[in-house]
Amino acid sequence: MDDALRAGIALYAAGDYHAAHEPWEETWLQLPAGDDKQLLQGLIQFTAAVYHARGRNWDGAVGLAEQAQSYLTAVPTPYRGIDSDSVVAALRGLEADPERVEREPSPPLRYRGRKLTAADLEIDGITAAASVVATEDEAYDTAIVETAIDYAREETTGSQAQFIRLLTSFVDDREHRGIVYDRLRQNVERRQAKREDVSGLFE
């Protein structure tokens, strides 16, 4: 639950409002009724409201903002690091004036009072977020990203963690994501070539 929650928050912070719901939805579908399910349902609708407002679908944004409030007001606050009251306040503002997203930044979504990025996540959160980004955008080859994820899971920390660092930047640096992806692809291809060279020695 926590890895999925944090991954979605990091995606939201990067400006991937649609992608943010993916880690939450996968977890939400498996949860029994209760506060965890309510929280994720409310956050899914919160990000959907922001996404629709960004697309100038004012009616959709207003309807989702209203529905999200009904889920989040039923959850204790703070809960799982989320201040539900502040999210509800942002939703009320969005419901009253959805066009505000054109005049000011999107409402913040904070974890334990601070903005969360992929750099703050454990490897499971980083890889989940990177996988969602690759799936959401046809510009990226999901096989390359999934292979990079496999290599990242094999890495240790420090100077050996090049794939973890690249996947983190792939999620966090939306503005330069294409450049980061190219570096990721090049590193994957180099690693694959090295493995093929070694395997051929013993044939």
VENHU-V592743 format. One line per field, one symbol per residue. ss: DSSP state (a for helix, b for strand, c for the rest). psi: psi as a letter, one per 30 degrees, with the letter a starting at -180 (. if undefined). A space follows every 50 residues. Layout:
ss = ???
psi = ???
//
This chain:
ss = caaaaaaaaaaaaccccccaaaaaaaaaccccccaaaaaaaaaaaaaaaa aaaacccaaaaaaaaaaaaaaaccccccbccbcaaaaaaaaaaaaacaaa aaccccccccbccbcccaaaccaaaaaaaaaaaaaacccccaaaaaaaaa aaaacccaaacaaaaaaaaaaacaaaaaaaaaaaaaaaaaaaaaaaaaaa ccc
psi = eeeeeeeeeeeeefgieefefeeeeeeeffklkaeeeeeeeeeeeeeeee eeeeggieeeeeeeeeeeeeefffklklkhfkjeeeeeeeeeeeeeifff ffflllkljljhglkklffflleeeeeeeeeeeeefjffkjeeeeeeeee eefflaabffheeeeeeeeeeeieegeeeeeeeeeeeeeeeeeeeeeeef fg.
//
